Amino acid sequence: MSKLLCRATDVVLWLLFASRFIYAYEFDAQSTDSVKDVARQLAADLMSMYNGNQPGQTPGLLPQPYYWWEAGALMGALIDYWYYTGDTTYNDITQQGMLHQVGPYNDFMPPNQTLTEGNDDQGFWGMAAMSAAEYNFQNPKDGQPQWLALAQAVFNTQAARWDTQYCNGGLRWQIFTWNNGFNYKNSISQACFFNLAARLALYTGNSTYADWAVKTWDWMAGVNFIDDTYRIYDGATVENNCTDLTPYEFSYNVGAFLLGSAAMVEYSNKAVKKDDASLWHERVDGLLNSIELIFFFGNDVNDKVMIEIACEPVNLCDVDQQSFKAYLSRWMAATTKWAPWTFDRIKRLLRNSAQAAVKQCTGGDNGRMCGLKWANNSGQWDGTTGVGQQMAAMEVVLANMIEEAKLPVTNITGGTSVGNPAAGGSDEGRVNPVEWHYGPIDNGDRAGAAFVTFVILAILLAALIFMLSEEDAPGSKNLDSTALPRPGTTKNNLTAVVIARGNGDSPLQEKGKGVASDESSGITTRETTPVAVAHTFEFPPRRAPKRKPLSTSSTASSLPSPVRSGTSNDRPYPHHDLSLASIPHLQRQPRDPR
């Protein structure tokens, strides 16, 4: 009896162990029904991590540790889900989240994100709105911001930030001077702007957008952010006139430029500009060559699988980077609509990647959550889950239906979204952040400010008279003069009294890239009691920006060369030498808890 019990126990344990290697999905990339079914379950698991549509939560925000920009990327993924599958399950949630984050000037600059918002963050929301216009996603009601106008507003506010003071142009990573990373010009900010400009040119036929797309590409090439082989590097600092190039390559940079270049091919063809169309055709091919070379792992054309090469092989992908393959998948698939000669090549790469991605989706409590690693992992789940991993798997699966998807529309081919070429133009807060919070200053505001100033001065004067009269009163000489600091006793520090929030946030807290908190666009759900606090400030030196590794004087010399190395058997990905392993401290910085 004991032997039978032991044997039964062994069988149960074996089954439990083996279950970890049983695939959760039966995925057939050639079957539309199979792709839709897998995508539906992936979407359901993805949305289990979003609570913005629940009572007491803020539409359009993801919970910590996800930043605001990734919520915009999620909205774009949900628009893609509807576009490919026709399933309207998440349409209302998507529209609600998008519209809640537009901000008071309808340009995706909500007050509770503005002071930590970068150009790339705003760009992801703008590109989601552009997709909604191109795919004829359900339009908002009359009187609400419209998709095309929102995309135009993002473009207009960013065009106004084009900075010629340093590096002869380009967008800075950050918008405000006090934000960590304001001194950095990065490729993703330019990529979002270029992508949006090219697609707006195609949708509207307005050559001004096309001119900006050309200008952005030329600037990128001029500062060597794009090299002669179409490899795109992360960025550089303005102090060195953008010459201290950070050589890391991330998939979303080249993906955004790929789709924008395809849009420029289509725009040039429609404008009957053959030379321009030929030039952008060449650039599409060059970018696609670069993508396959750097961001797909495998030795044979039939087994190459997508990989985030800078961080994935060395297990250093942060929360942001875990989502990057979602955007490369999205933009590669969309490219085939405007650059149809790329279809066979892109479809093969995305089919391989989708099969590998779905194969490893065996994690989590439900046994079907997806991890980060698709390539070179024998189909095993890597133990990670998250919005980025799930979104990436869903996007690459959806991409296998690109052949059946409708062509994106334009103003003259069935587009219904209402535009506004001047959108965002009234947002004077693009250079004056005070007005984002309080609106434009009018005569009534000035009169009120003058009255308040008069009252404060009167109170101060009364207090001064009272104090002088007290000094002359009998017994005033008995005050202990040692109770107050004497003038000149402080050292080199600056002492000030500031109004601090009751939750303890420091007014000098370093920017953390807009972590999504439970705050809405302009309304805080958290009561804070202003408390006067005396601070002694020793202003800290500027530090390297968070989120992606950036060059500084202390780390530039330690960056590995971007040049490909020879084959080595001691590397898990021997055909690449582009990882972040040499400077892990730039990847593992603590996040802003806000």
Secondary structure, DSSP 8 states (H G I E B T S, - for coil): -HHHHHHHHHHHHHHHHHHTTS-S----TT-HHHHHHHHHHHHHHHHTT--TTSTTS-TT---TT-BHHHHHHHHHHHHHHHHHH---TTHHHHHHHHHHTSTTTTSS--HHHHTT-BHHHHHHHHHHHHHHHHTT-----TTS--HHHHHHHHHHHHHTT---SSTTS---SBSSTTSTTTTEEEHHHHHHHHHHHHHHHHHH--HHHHHHHHHHHHHHHHTTSB-TT--B--EEETTTTT-S-B----HHHHHHHHHHHHHHHHHHHHTT-HHHHHHHHHHHHHHHHHHHHHHEE-SSTTT-EE--TTTTTTT---TTGGGHHHHHHHHHHHHHHH-GGGHHHHHHHHHHHHHHHHHT--BTTTT-B--S--SSSTT---S---HHHHHHHHHHHHGGGTTTS-----TTTT------TTTTTT-GGGT-THHHHH----HHHHHHHHHHHHHHHHHHHHHHHHHHHHHTSTTGGGS-GGGS--TT-S-S-EEEEEEE-TT---TT----S-B--SB-SS-BSS----EEEEEEE--------SSS----TTTGGG----S-----TTSSSTT----STT-GGGT-------
